[in-house]
Amino acid sequence: MLQVRQFTKHYGRLTALDDVTFTVREGEVLGLIGPNGSGKTTLFECMGGVLPLDAGSLVRDRRPLTDRERTATLFYLPDHIVPWPSQTVAWAIDFTVGFFRGRSGLRDEVIRRLDVEPLLGASIGSLSKGQRKRALLAIGLLMPQPLLLADEPFDGLDLRQSRDVAQTLRSFASAGRTMFLSIHQIRDAARVCDRFVLLSGGRARGEGTLKELSALAAARGATAGDDLEEVFLALT
């Protein structure tokens, strides 16, 4: 679907992204795995066009995307945002769906699956972290772009909510939507993702399925088995 090619981003003397290259495949749930400070949010902001790159390109069909093509291809859902804090959740959902010409026919299903209905009359600024996360995920799932970039979609959710969100994301991917999720908790990533990009110190340390990454770790002399956390530690 897309190729991230040689993404490089500097903040003064700090290199946040160092020649990062990987592929996003159509209809998959791809997990971006890495500790705090590894460059995950910077990578998403560069993909979404929020930050300019120092080098690299976002490629489709062997050519870099234009800004218009990027906007039509992906929707970036940041972490830690509180849009329109005085407006209700229902207003925010209906406004964004209308503005972006989103998937209005899925509105009721998304609201039900993410348990957003009890929140519709509440102002966004009054929501807890987990409640706001579910409301914003509902907006992201209703956007028309084929690729959804979601930064830390499980942050603030309890175990039951994390399970329900994972099932919903998997369901939408099975229906053809592509998901690229930045995830800090490896347990959440292992539950929902088809493939993984391992990021550490601003560099991509591995890309593939758990089986492929385990084989890569073994080729480097580490024994990690099929445990994603052990594979990550072995490769980073």
C-alpha positions, 0 to 999 in steps of 0.5 A, a space after each residue: 500500500 505504502 512504503 516509508 523510505 529512508 525517513 530521517 528527522 533531526 532536532 538540532 543534534 538529536 536524531 529522532 529518526 535515522 534512515 527508517 524504511 518499511 512497508 505498509 500492506 493493504 488491509 493489515 494491522 501493522 504495529 509500531 513497537 518501541 519504548 518511550 523516546 524511540 521516535 514513534 510519534 515523530 514517525 507518525 507526525 512525519 507520515 501525516 505531514 505534521 512535521 517536515 522530514 529532513 530526508 526520505 519520502 512516502 511512496 506509493 506505486 514507486 513515486 512519492 505521494 503529493 500532499 493531496 494524495 497523502 491527505 486522501 490516503 491516510 488519517 492521522 489520529 494523535 495521542 493526547 489531544 482534546 479537540 473542541 473541549 466544550 463541544 459534545 462527543 455527538 457534535 464532534 463525530 457528526 462534524 468530522 464525518 460531515 466535513 471529511 465526507 466520512 463513513 456515515 453509514 457505519 456511525 451507529 455500529 462504531 458507536 455501539 462497538 466502542 461503547 461510545 453511546 453513553 458519552 454522546 451528550 458529554 463535552 469532550 473536555 469532561 471525559 476521562 482519558 479512556 473515554 476520550 480515547 474511545 470517542 476519538 477512535 470512533 472518529 478515526 474509524 469513520 474517516 474515509 481514508 483507507 489508512 488509519 494511523 492511530 498513536 497509542 490507541 490502547 492508552 488509558 483503556 482498562 483490560 476489557 476496553 482494550 480487548 473490545 477495541 482490539 476486536 473492533 480494529 481487527 474487524 475493520 481490517 478484515 473488511 479492508 481498512 488498513 491500520 497502523 498503530 503505535 503501541 507501547 504495551 507489547 501485550 496489546 500489540 501481540 493481540 491485535 497486529 498482523 505484522 510489526 515494525 520494531 523501533 528503537 533509538 530512532 532506527 527500525 530494528 526489524 519488520 515482519 510477522 512474529 515468526 519472521 522476527 523470531 527467525 531474524 533474532 535466531 539468525 543473530 544468535 538470540 533465542 526468543 521463541 514466539 514471545 514478542 517481548 523477548 523478540 523485541 529485546 533480542 533485536 534491539 
